[in-house]
């Protein structure tokens, strides 16, 4: 994977523009960068409180269905210039997040994770629960990373087409579905 700060990628460190605050959980821990990806000349950043799903059973447990906005954050920058990498380290000074992976990595592993796509699973549920929304990001479980969403779960970030066009990522909804 290339190492330009403006590269689109899953996981790793966020490369945010000057003045952007890194999002934190309700427990004051840094949220996981799920991915950063290009949208026109800008960049979309998707964050979520995923510690529980990475195996920290003392952390927020998540729940099926729609998540409260306190547990995820989607940011948009109209530019990919003057980016600053935000390292997230544990108490030993080691990376506290999975290593950055290229946007094509999930497909190479057989995962469904993708951005701006038609959902691979739970389409009827999403359409019924979130009429008028489209999938911004679909996050599948990932055994190599130790990411599990209960039993065969997927985390979805959804946006209305008009909000996507207007770059209103503060209106994104997030929901967890599982068999």
N, C-alpha and C positions, 0 to 999 in steps of 0.2 A: 504494500500500500504506500502511496505517496505520502509525504508528510507536510504538505502545504497546509497552513492553518485554514484556508478557505475550502479545503477538500470536503466533499460530502462523505459522511461515515456514520456507522453505528458505534455506539459506546465510546469509550475513551474520554478525552477531555474536550470540553466545549471551547470553541474559539469565538468569543463574544466581542462585539465592538465596544469601544470606549463608552462608559456610562451605563452599560447594561449590568444589572445586578444578578449574580448567580442565585438561582432559586434554592430554598431550603425547605425541609420538611417541617411539620408542626413540632417535631422533637428537636429542631434546630440542627439537623444533619443535612449535608448537601444532598440534593436529589441526584439520581442517576441521569446522565445524559443518555437518552435512548438513541437519538440520532440527530445529526444536523444535515440538512440537505438544501440544495439550490432551488430557488423558485424565482424565475426570471433573473434579474441582476442581484437579487437579495438572497437571504439565508433564513431558513426555518429551523428552530431549535425545539426539540421535544424532550421534556424532562418528566420523570415520575418517581414517586416514592416506592422503590422496588426491593428494599432490603429484605422484607419478609420472603419474597419470592426468590431471592438469592440464598435463602437458608437461614436468615437471622430470625428465629422464631419468637424472639422478644420484641421485634419491631412491629409496626402497624401491620395488621394481617390482611389488609385488602378485603374486598368482598365482591361477590358477584353483582352484576348490574352496574348502574351508573356510579361513578366516583365523585365525591365532593372535590371542588376545585382546589382545596388545600393539599391534595395528593398528586397533583400534576400541574404542569405549566408548559405552555407553548408560546414561544417568543418569535418575533419576526424582525429582521433588520433589512431595510431596503438596499443595503450595501454589503459587500464582502471585503471592505477595506478597513485598515487600521484595527485588525482583530488581535485579541490578546487571549492566549490560552490560559484557562483556569484549571490548574492542577487540583485534583482531589486526592489527598493522601490520608492514610490511616495514622494511628498514633506512633507507628514505627517509621514513618516517612516513606512508606511504600504506596504505590497506586492503590486506591480504594475502589477502583472501578475496573471493569473488564477492559482489556486492550482494545484500541480502536480497530475496526474492521471495515473493509471496503463495502460499499453498498450492495455488491453482488454476492457477498459471503453467505447470507442466509440461503439463497437459492442453491449455492454450491453444496450446502449441508442438507438440502432437502427441506428446509423450513419454509413457511409461508410468508414470513415477515417481508413487508414491502411498504412503499409510500405511494400515495395518490393512485389507488388501484380499486378494482372491484373486489370486494372481500371474497376470500376463498371459502370461508365457512361462516356460519351464523348469519347469512344474508337475510333470511326471513325475520330473524329476531331483531337485527339492526333496523331493517325497514319498518318493522312494527313498533319498535321502541323509540326510534328516532326518525320519524317521517320527515322527508325533505333534506336529510343529511346525506353526505357522501363520506367515504372512508378517506381520511387524510393519511393515516398510518395504521398498519396491522402488525402487531408484535406477537410472534409465536413463541412457544416454549423453546428453550435451547439447551439440550443436555450438555454439550461441551462447556457451556458457561455455568451450568448449574441453575438455570432459570426455569422455574416450574410454576405454572398457574393452575394449582389444584389438579384436576384430572383432565388433561388434554385441553387446556384453556388457551385463550387468545385475548390480548388486550387491544382495544380499538380506540383510536382517536378520530372523531368525526367532526365535520364542519359543513355548514350549508354552502352551496355553490356561490351564492351572492356574498357571503362572508369571506370565502376564499378569494374571490375577485377583488373585494375591498381590502384584503389583507387584515381582516378582523380576527386574528388568532386568539384574542381574549374570549371569543365565543365558542371555542372548541369544546366538545363534550368527550368524556372518556368513560369507557365501560368495559368490564371484564365478563367474558362468557366462558363457560366450561361445560363439558358433557356431564 
